[in-house]
Amino acid sequence: MCFRLYIVTIIQTLKEIEVLIMSSLKILYSKLNNVLDKHAPFKCKRVKRYQQPGWYSEDVTQARCMRDKFKNNSNFPQYEQYVVA
């Protein structure tokens, strides 16, 4: 009888230790994520293709650059000529 009580006590103690470890890990992850978010925030980057498709010619590139230039300079009548409806 005493041996069973001893085992039950050990199991309860192990469960309590597990709860303490899990709560400690949650705190650690939370603090670590806060530091990372502050000093090294996640950024999305656009990855360009190494080689453009065949239809994407130099004329298309120049037209895109002109369109963007007109938009950035707020020249909307010229910009609208390059926008596909």
N, C-alpha and C positions, 0 to 999 in steps of 0.2 A: 504494500500500500504506500509506504513511504517513497519507494522507488518511482512509482507512477506520479506522485505529487512532484517529485524532483524533476521528472521529464516534462510535465505540464508547465512547471515554472520556467524551465529552460526554453521551451517553445514560446511562451508568452514574452520572455525577455528578448528572444531573437526577433519576434515580430515587432516589438517596440524599437529595437535597434534598426530594423529595416525601415520603419516609419521615419526615424530620425535621419537615417542616411538619405532617404528619398527627399525629405524636406530640405536637407542641407544641399543636395544636388540642385533642387529647384531654385534655391536662393543663389547658388553659384552661377547657374546658367543665366538667371535673370540679370545678375550684376555684370556678367561677362557680355551678354548681349547688349546691355545698355552702353557699356564702354565701346564695344565694336560699332554700334549704331552711331555713337557720337564721333569717334575718331576715324572710323573706316566704314562709312555708310555704303550700302549696296547700291551699285550703279548699273544701269542697263546700257549696254553698248551695242551699236548697230555694226554688224559685220558685213562688209562689202564682199561681193563675189570677186574671186581672183580674176576670172575671165567672164566678161559680160556676154549675154546671149547674142546671137548673130544679128538680130534686128536692132540692137542697141548701138547704132552707129554714131559717128562723130557729130552728124547733124542733130541727132536727138540730144546728145550731150550739150551742144551749143544752145539749142532751143531751151533746154531745161535751165541752163545758166542765165539766159536772157530773161526767162520767166521769173526766176528767183530774184534777179537784179531789179526788175520792175516792181515786184511785190515789196522788196525791202525799201525801195525808194518811194513807196506809196504812189506809184504811177499806175493807178488801177485801169485806166482805159487801155494802156499798152499791155498790162498784165492779163487782162481778160482775153486778148487775142491768143494767148498761149494756153489758156485753160480749156480743157476738153469738157464740154457740157454734158 
